[in-house]
């Protein structure tokens, strides 16, 4: 009972970013004399203006997708490092907020989040989600899976840990695409093109929320090119993916350098002192530091 089928005079409201047939059926079940209000209108784009939409064409090979996934995440996340630091700098203008931020940044989770951000990888199947998490795909990043076989208690625990920055990558089926409120997701990766455009809208809408910027990346191979064109056509309003290739070796190394620099800055002064002499000798080019 949704609270609508009773004798008292009530008003039942249903909100949805999209209205596929199953959403309309729910409305018919609990509502009478339905009035539909479209807050975007027929001339408004359905995707957020705060999100960059990239499409990465995969190189040939059965394992190419798994082999470049972590590099794609690292490169895109490294582009947002300056934005995350700027957000913290703005909060630092207020003394109370600065003190709270300093306390928060002492935790391992906060440092992990600052370096690697938050990424959601969407897969079509539970099998894919489990294989990505347990199959050695992520070497620098930490990941956990979320799908229909995960019990409610574990699901809540996983989401809370993700919000807290305890791990970097949430690998999920579409069970996580609707109704989950995680404000600071930096990147969404769609492991393959979704089955329909509504799914793309919901997945990409997990980032770029609350006036933050975000990036949505969709992976596709040559035979899936028509799926990319179909999404562009159905979204309309001039929507186009930014077509890019896999990250180069140089781009991946630059991303690693950026994140390493941030990690070094996050080392407490009293700990850094132990490494200072060796680091200075290394930078000076001494091959045999004492």
C-alpha positions, -999 to +999 in steps of 0.1 A: +000+000+000+016+032-012-007+053+010-030+063-019-057+036-017-077+049+013-110+066+019-095+099+030-090+126+004-053+124-005-029+135-032-005+109-045+026+122-063+051+102-083+085+116-094+107+100-120+136+113-142+121+091-170+087+076-176+091+041-193+061+019-194+068+002-160+068+036-143+035+045-160+020+012-148+029+020-112+011+053-116-020+037-130-020+012-101-021+039-074-034+070-090-067+081-106-072+110-131-035+113-135-020+147-145+015+145-159+038+175-155+071+176-175+095+199-157+120+197-186+098+202-216+102+188-251+130+213-260+152+205-230+181+180-230+175+150-208+212+147-196+228+170-171+247+200-184+273+195-157+284+162-172+309+155-199+299+125-221+327+105-235+327+074-257+358+053-258+362+029-287+381-002-276+410-017-294+405-052-308+410-082-285+388-102-260+405-087-230+411-052-241+383-038-220+396-052-188+432-042-196+425-005-200+396+000-175+418+011-146+438+034-169+407+051-181+395+057-146+429+069-134+433+094-163+398+109-160+400+111-122+434+128-124+417+156-145+394+163-116+421+165-090+423+203-093+385+206-090+384+185-058+413+206-043+395+238-053+363+227-036+383+221-004+400+254-008+367+272-009+356+254+023+389+265+038+379+301+036+357+295+066+377+288+098+351+263+112+349+245+079+387+245+075+391+229+110+365+202+101+382+195+068+416+192+084+402+167+109+385+148+081+416+147+059+435+128+086+416+096+078+429+071+053+395+071+036+395+108+031+430+107+015+420+078-008+390+098-019+411+130-025+436+110-046+413+087-065+379+102-062+347+081-065+338+061-096+308+039-104+313+013-131+280-001-144+279-036-159+251-055-176+255-086-155+262-097-120+289-120-134+308-091-150+306-071-117+320-099-097+348-107-122+359-071-123+362-069-085+378-103-079+397-108-112+427-086-106+415-058-129+421-031-103+457-029-091+460+006-078+423+012-071+401-006-046+367-019-056+335-036-043+305-050-061+268-042-057+241-062-075+209-081-069+226-110-051+240-087-024+218-088+007+202-056+020+226-055+051+257-059+029+243-035+003+239-007+030+273-015+044+289-012+009+272+020+001+281+036+034+317+026+029+317+040-006+303+073+007+330+075+033+357+069+008+368+035+021+372+023-014+374+040-048+353+021-073+317+008-070+311-019-096+273-022-100+245-035-121+215-012-126+203-020-091+225+010-081+213+033-109+180+044-094+172+060-061+207+060-047+219+094-035+257+098-035+265+134-041+302+134-049+307+108-076+334+121-100+331+095-128+306+070-142+319+043-165+294+022-185+313-011-192+292-015-224+264+004-241+231+001-221+201-016-236+180+016-238+185+054-236+166+057-203+192+035-187+220+057-201+203+088-186+200+072-151+235+058-151+252+090-163+230+110-138+249+094-109+276+121-114+274+159-119+250+163-091+244+191-066+261+216-090+292+196-092+308+186-125+313+150-135+322+127-164+304+098-180+324+073-201+308+046-222+330+018-236+322+003-270+338-019-297+334-016-334+302-038-336+286-016-309+291+017-328+254+017-339+244+016-302+263+049-297+246+065-327+212+052-314+217+069-280+227+102-296+197+101-319+171+092-292+185+118-267+183+144-295+188+182-289+222+180-305+235+155-280+269+141-291+294+119-274+330+131-273+347+102-292+381+094-278+406+065-279+420+045-251+445+064-228+481+065-241+510+052-220+520+089-215+485+098-203+485+069-178+519+078-165+510+115-161+479+105-142+500+083-119+524+112-113+496+135-104+480+111-079+515+102-064+522+139-058+489+143-039+496+112-019+530+126-009+515+159+002+491+140+023+519+123+044+520+139+079+550+161+085+563+140+114+563+109+091+577+127+060+607+137+080+620+101+081+620+100+043+633+135+036+670+127+033+665+097+010+641+116-012+665+145-016+693+122-025+671+104-050+660+137-066+697+148-067+705+118-088+726+099-063+724+063-074+738+050-041+723+070-013+735+062+022 
